[in-house]
């Protein structure tokens, strides 16, 4: 009996140990999977942030020496990686650039003369071929004949191609690296009336008119790659407050009148309840009563319907019900009496890069511009 009890306890112990080992093994496997996923995520993030990538999509860091690839692409802008700043001659502004060090591989390694010369030129059919290629990309050897050189992108060159050629001084053998540009945007600007506005700027328009606002993506090198610029209007919201007159009307007779404050961030009012003489149902409205926005290519189309100064709701005055109309600007007693600025907030996004820009639009009431008479003569 004692032996059976001993064997039973030993069996339980073995089962417990085996279970513990199984948990440890599973835990190690899960840890490995999670660690691998984190490493991949980190690697992917590094590639997304890289200022320069090779033909296989691998990041090329400015502090590392790479064997000269067959292809490299400058992405740079919006990457989150600070680009090196190089001082220019006095009286000029420093220029941001992305750069990478490359090494030409000359074989055999025991050759007597492994010196090379680097050159840079526009690819066939380049639209900018009339301009110096070195205004866009430079190649600077570490010394005369050195196989190591620094390639720097100074300015965006769109969908043109630039060729870097290395030529051996012994034998004249050549290898070529194709350089392309895919500069990602870092900001979105708005062009209106020949003036450039940054995000969170305000423009003024008049009611009952249509306007076009050009959308311009900007990167570290000025222009951005051709694949960017698929825009969408994310949201159109309102901001500010104004005083409005609320009237309770019964059979065209005004029974009740007071002043209410309408906050455009919570655009609503309460109808006048004729039966009780107090607030009735909550009535809500939205930005579509003031403005309509759409995208056409790289243009934000704006139709300014009305300003808050011409606000009325409902659109047709009721014979019985509640009528609300603009009365005056709202003066915030906590803000030193300054009026609340009523404006539309239009958020635009480039769907490719995710870069967003916000433009505030202040709609002014259409002013009287003149008066005229018909040429008809009246006779009495």
C-alpha positions as CSV (number, residue, x, y, z in Angstrom):
1,X,0.0,0.0,0.0
2,X,2.8,2.3,0.9
3,X,4.6,1.6,-2.4
4,X,1.4,2.3,-4.3
5,X,1.0,5.7,-2.5
6,X,4.7,6.4,-3.2
7,X,4.3,5.5,-6.9
8,X,1.1,7.7,-7.2
9,X,2.9,10.7,-5.6
10,X,5.9,10.2,-7.9
11,X,3.6,10.0,-10.9
12,X,1.9,13.3,-9.9
13,X,5.3,14.9,-9.4
14,X,6.4,13.8,-12.9
15,X,3.2,15.1,-14.4
16,X,3.6,18.4,-12.7
17,X,7.2,18.7,-13.8
18,X,6.3,17.8,-17.4
19,X,3.5,20.4,-17.3
20,X,5.8,23.1,-16.0
21,X,8.4,22.2,-18.7
22,X,5.6,22.4,-21.4
23,X,4.6,25.9,-20.1
24,X,8.2,27.0,-20.2
25,X,8.7,25.8,-23.7
26,X,5.5,27.4,-24.9
27,X,6.5,30.7,-23.1
28,X,9.9,30.7,-24.8
29,X,8.3,30.1,-28.2
30,X,5.8,32.9,-27.7
31,X,8.6,35.2,-26.5
32,X,10.5,34.3,-29.7
33,X,7.5,35.1,-31.9
34,X,6.8,38.4,-30.2
35,X,10.5,39.4,-30.3
36,X,10.7,38.5,-34.0
37,X,7.5,40.5,-34.7
38,X,8.9,43.5,-32.8
39,X,12.2,43.3,-34.7
40,X,10.3,43.1,-38.0
41,X,8.1,46.1,-37.0
42,X,11.2,48.0,-35.9
43,X,12.9,47.1,-39.2
44,X,9.8,48.1,-41.2
45,X,9.6,51.4,-39.3
46,X,13.3,52.1,-40.0
47,X,12.7,51.5,-43.7
48,X,9.7,53.8,-43.7
49,X,11.7,56.5,-42.0
50,X,14.9,56.0,-44.1
51,X,16.0,59.0,-46.1
52,X,17.7,56.8,-48.7
53,X,16.8,53.2,-49.8
54,X,18.5,50.8,-52.2
55,X,16.9,48.9,-55.0
56,X,15.6,46.2,-52.7
57,X,14.0,48.7,-50.3
58,X,16.7,48.5,-47.6
59,X,17.5,51.6,-45.6
60,X,20.8,53.3,-46.3
61,X,22.0,55.2,-43.2
62,X,24.1,58.3,-43.7
63,X,26.7,57.0,-41.1
64,X,27.3,53.7,-42.9
65,X,29.5,52.8,-45.9
66,X,27.6,50.7,-48.5
67,X,28.8,48.8,-51.5
68,X,27.6,50.8,-54.5
69,X,24.1,49.6,-55.4
70,X,22.6,49.3,-58.9
71,X,19.8,51.6,-57.7
72,X,19.0,54.0,-54.9
73,X,16.1,56.2,-54.1
74,X,15.9,59.4,-52.1
75,X,12.8,59.6,-50.0
76,X,13.9,61.9,-47.2
77,X,11.1,64.4,-46.5
78,X,8.6,63.5,-43.7
79,X,10.8,60.6,-42.6
80,X,11.3,61.8,-39.0
81,X,15.1,61.5,-39.5
82,X,16.9,64.8,-39.2
83,X,18.7,65.7,-42.5
84,X,22.2,67.0,-42.2
85,X,22.6,70.7,-42.4
86,X,25.6,72.1,-44.3
87,X,26.6,75.7,-44.1
88,X,26.6,77.7,-47.3
89,X,28.7,80.8,-48.1
90,X,27.9,83.9,-46.0
91,X,24.8,85.6,-47.1
92,X,23.0,82.5,-48.2
93,X,20.7,80.1,-46.4
94,X,21.9,76.6,-45.3
95,X,20.5,73.8,-47.5
96,X,19.1,70.6,-46.2
97,X,20.3,67.4,-47.9
98,X,20.1,63.7,-47.6
99,X,23.3,61.8,-48.2
100,X,24.9,58.3,-48.2
101,X,28.4,56.9,-48.6
102,X,29.1,54.3,-51.2
103,X,32.1,52.3,-52.3
104,X,32.9,51.0,-55.8
105,X,34.0,47.4,-55.7
106,X,36.9,46.8,-58.0
107,X,38.1,43.3,-58.7
108,X,40.4,41.7,-58.2
109,X,41.3,43.0,-54.8
110,X,45.0,42.6,-55.5
111,X,44.9,44.6,-58.7
112,X,47.8,47.1,-59.0
113,X,45.7,50.1,-59.6
114,X,42.1,50.1,-58.1
115,X,41.6,53.8,-58.5
116,X,38.3,55.1,-60.0
117,X,36.6,58.2,-61.2
118,X,32.9,59.0,-60.4
119,X,30.6,61.0,-62.7
120,X,27.0,62.0,-62.5
121,X,24.6,62.8,-65.4
122,X,20.9,63.0,-66.3
123,X,19.2,59.8,-67.5
124,X,17.7,59.6,-71.0
125,X,14.7,61.9,-71.5
126,X,15.1,63.8,-68.3
127,X,12.8,66.9,-68.3
128,X,15.5,68.9,-66.4
129,X,18.3,67.9,-68.7
130,X,19.0,71.6,-69.5
131,X,19.8,72.3,-65.9
132,X,23.1,71.3,-64.2
133,X,22.6,67.8,-62.7
134,X,24.8,68.8,-59.7
135,X,22.0,71.3,-58.6
136,X,20.1,68.2,-57.7
137,X,22.6,65.3,-56.9
138,X,26.3,65.5,-56.2
139,X,29.0,62.8,-55.9
140,X,32.1,63.7,-53.9
141,X,35.0,61.2,-53.7
142,X,36.9,61.1,-50.4
143,X,40.1,61.8,-52.3
144,X,41.4,61.7,-55.9
145,X,40.9,58.2,-57.3
146,X,39.2,57.0,-54.1
147,X,36.6,54.2,-54.4
148,X,34.6,55.8,-51.6
149,X,32.3,58.7,-52.4
150,X,29.4,60.6,-50.8
151,X,26.2,60.9,-52.8
152,X,24.0,63.8,-51.7
153,X,20.5,64.8,-52.9
154,X,20.1,68.6,-52.6
155,X,16.9,69.2,-54.5
156,X,13.9,67.1,-55.6
157,X,14.0,66.0,-59.3
158,X,10.5,64.6,-59.7
159,X,10.3,61.4,-61.9
160,X,13.6,62.2,-63.7
161,X,16.4,59.7,-63.5
162,X,20.0,60.5,-62.6
163,X,22.9,58.1,-63.4
164,X,26.1,57.8,-61.3
165,X,28.9,56.1,-63.2
166,X,32.1,54.8,-61.8
167,X,35.1,54.1,-64.2
168,X,38.2,52.3,-63.3
169,X,41.4,54.1,-64.3
170,X,43.0,50.8,-65.2
171,X,41.1,49.3,-68.1
172,X,38.2,51.8,-68.2
173,X,35.6,49.4,-66.8
174,X,32.3,50.9,-65.8
175,X,29.4,50.3,-63.4
176,X,26.3,52.5,-63.1
177,X,23.9,53.3,-60.3
178,X,20.4,54.6,-61.1
179,X,19.2,57.3,-58.8
180,X,15.5,58.1,-58.4
181,X,13.5,60.6,-56.3
182,X,10.5,59.8,-54.2
183,X,10.5,62.6,-51.7
184,X,7.7,62.2,-49.2
185,X,5.7,65.3,-48.1
186,X,6.1,66.8,-44.7
187,X,3.4,69.4,-44.9
188,X,0.4,70.6,-46.9
189,X,0.0,74.2,-48.0
190,X,-2.8,76.1,-49.5
191,X,-2.5,78.5,-52.5
192,X,-5.2,81.1,-52.6
193,X,-5.2,84.4,-54.6
194,X,-1.5,83.9,-55.5
195,X,-0.6,83.7,-51.8
196,X,0.7,80.6,-50.0
197,X,-0.9,79.7,-46.6
198,X,0.4,77.2,-44.1
199,X,-1.8,74.8,-42.2
200,X,-4.0,76.5,-39.6
201,X,-4.0,79.8,-41.6
202,X,-7.2,81.7,-42.3
203,X,-8.6,83.0,-45.6
204,X,-11.6,85.3,-46.1
205,X,-14.3,84.7,-48.7
206,X,-17.7,86.2,-49.5
207,X,-21.0,84.4,-49.2
208,X,-22.9,83.3,-52.3
209,X,-19.7,82.6,-54.3
210,X,-17.4,79.8,-55.3
211,X,-13.6,79.6,-54.8
212,X,-10.6,77.4,-55.8
213,X,-7.8,76.7,-53.3
214,X,-4.8,74.9,-54.8
215,X,-3.3,72.1,-52.6
216,X,0.5,71.9,-52.5
217,X,2.5,69.2,-50.8
218,X,5.9,70.3,-49.6
219,X,8.9,68.1,-48.6
220,X,12.4,68.6,-47.4
221,X,13.6,69.1,-51.0
222,X,10.7,71.3,-52.1
223,X,8.7,69.2,-54.5
224,X,7.5,65.7,-53.7
225,X,7.3,62.4,-55.5
226,X,4.8,61.8,-58.3
227,X,2.8,59.1,-56.4
228,X,1.6,61.6,-53.8
229,X,-1.3,64.0,-54.1
230,X,-4.5,61.9,-53.8
231,X,-6.5,64.3,-51.7
232,X,-9.7,64.0,-49.7
233,X,-11.7,66.3,-47.5
234,X,-11.6,64.7,-44.0
235,X,-14.0,67.0,-42.3
236,X,-15.7,70.3,-42.4
237,X,-16.5,71.7,-39.0
238,X,-17.4,75.1,-37.4
239,X,-15.9,77.3,-34.7
240,X,-17.1,80.4,-32.9
241,X,-20.3,81.8,-31.3
242,X,-22.9,84.5,-32.2
243,X,-26.0,85.9,-30.6
244,X,-29.3,85.0,-32.2
245,X,-32.9,86.2,-31.8
246,X,-35.3,83.4,-31.0
247,X,-39.0,84.1,-31.7
248,X,-42.0,82.0,-30.8
249,X,-44.6,82.5,-33.6
250,X,-48.3,81.5,-33.4
251,X,-50.4,82.1,-36.5
252,X,-47.9,84.7,-37.7
253,X,-48.0,86.5,-34.4
254,X,-44.8,86.7,-32.3
255,X,-45.7,85.5,-28.8
256,X,-42.2,85.3,-27.4
257,X,-38.8,86.7,-28.1
258,X,-35.4,86.4,-26.5
259,X,-31.6,86.3,-27.3
260,X,-29.7,83.0,-27.3
261,X,-26.1,82.2,-27.9
262,X,-25.4,79.7,-30.7
263,X,-22.1,77.8,-30.3
264,X,-21.0,76.5,-33.7
265,X,-19.1,73.7,-32.1
266,X,-22.4,72.5,-30.8
267,X,-24.8,74.0,-33.4
268,X,-28.3,73.8,-32.0
269,X,-31.1,75.7,-30.4
270,X,-34.3,74.9,-28.5
271,X,-37.6,75.5,-30.1
272,X,-40.2,77.7,-28.3
273,X,-42.9,75.6,-26.8
274,X,-46.2,77.6,-27.2
275,X,-48.1,75.3,-24.8
276,X,-45.7,75.7,-21.9
277,X,-44.0,79.0,-22.7
278,X,-40.5,77.4,-22.3
279,X,-37.9,75.4,-24.3
280,X,-39.2,72.8,-26.6
281,X,-37.4,70.3,-28.8
282,X,-33.7,70.6,-29.6
283,X,-33.1,71.7,-33.2
284,X,-29.7,70.9,-34.7
285,X,-28.0,72.1,-37.9
286,X,-24.5,71.6,-39.5
287,X,-21.8,73.2,-41.6
288,X,-23.6,72.4,-44.9
289,X,-25.8,75.4,-44.2
290,X,-22.8,77.6,-44.5
291,X,-20.3,75.9,-46.8
292,X,-19.7,73.0,-49.3
293,X,-16.3,71.6,-50.0
294,X,-15.0,69.1,-52.5
295,X,-11.8,68.0,-54.2
296,X,-11.0,68.2,-57.9
297,X,-7.5,66.9,-58.6
298,X,-5.1,69.1,-56.6
299,X,-7.8,71.8,-55.9
300,X,-10.1,72.3,-53.0
301,X,-13.4,73.7,-54.3
302,X,-15.3,75.9,-51.9
303,X,-18.8,77.1,-52.2
304,X,-19.5,79.7,-49.6
305,X,-23.2,79.7,-49.0
306,X,-23.7,82.2,-46.3
307,X,-22.0,83.8,-43.3
308,X,-23.2,83.6,-39.8
309,X,-24.4,87.2,-40.1
310,X,-27.2,86.1,-42.5
311,X,-28.1,83.0,-40.5
312,X,-31.8,82.1,-40.2
313,X,-33.4,78.8,-39.3
314,X,-35.6,77.3,-40.6
315,X,-35.1,78.5,-44.2
316,X,-38.8,79.2,-44.5
317,X,-40.3,81.4,-41.7
318,X,-43.0,79.3,-40.0
319,X,-46.5,80.6,-39.5
320,X,-46.5,78.7,-36.2
321,X,-43.3,77.6,-34.6
322,X,-39.8,78.9,-33.8
323,X,-37.8,81.4,-35.9
324,X,-34.1,82.0,-35.2
325,X,-32.0,84.7,-36.9
326,X,-28.6,86.3,-36.4
327,X,-28.6,89.3,-34.0
328,X,-25.0,90.3,-33.3
329,X,-21.5,89.1,-32.7
330,X,-21.0,87.3,-29.4
331,X,-18.7,89.1,-26.9
332,X,-17.1,86.7,-24.4
333,X,-17.1,88.4,-21.0
334,X,-14.2,86.2,-20.0
335,X,-12.1,87.3,-23.0
336,X,-12.0,91.0,-22.4
337,X,-15.1,91.6,-24.5
338,X,-13.5,90.3,-27.7
339,X,-16.0,88.9,-30.2
340,X,-15.9,85.2,-31.0
341,X,-14.5,84.6,-34.5
342,X,-17.0,82.5,-36.4
343,X,-15.2,80.4,-39.1
344,X,-15.3,77.1,-41.0
345,X,-12.6,74.5,-40.4
346,X,-11.7,72.4,-43.4
347,X,-9.3,69.5,-42.9
348,X,-7.7,68.0,-46.0
349,X,-5.6,64.9,-46.2
350,X,-3.2,63.3,-48.8
351,X,-4.4,59.7,-48.7
352,X,-1.0,58.4,-49.9
353,X,1.3,59.9,-47.2
354,X,-1.3,60.7,-44.5
355,X,-0.1,64.3,-44.3
356,X,-3.0,66.6,-43.3
357,X,-3.6,70.4,-43.6
358,X,-6.2,72.6,-41.9
359,X,-7.5,75.8,-43.5
360,X,-9.8,78.2,-41.7
361,X,-12.4,80.0,-43.9
362,X,-14.1,83.1,-42.7
363,X,-17.2,83.8,-44.7
364,X,-18.2,87.4,-44.9
365,X,-21.7,88.6,-45.8
366,X,-22.0,89.8,-49.4
367,X,-21.8,93.6,-49.4
368,X,-23.8,95.9,-51.6
369,X,-21.5,96.9,-54.5
370,X,-23.8,99.4,-56.2
371,X,-27.2,100.3,-57.6
372,X,-28.6,100.6,-61.1
373,X,-31.7,101.6,-62.9
374,X,-33.3,100.2,-65.9
375,X,-33.5,102.2,-69.1
376,X,-37.2,101.9,-69.2
377,X,-39.0,105.3,-69.2
378,X,-42.1,105.6,-67.1
379,X,-44.9,107.9,-68.4
380,X,-47.8,109.1,-66.3
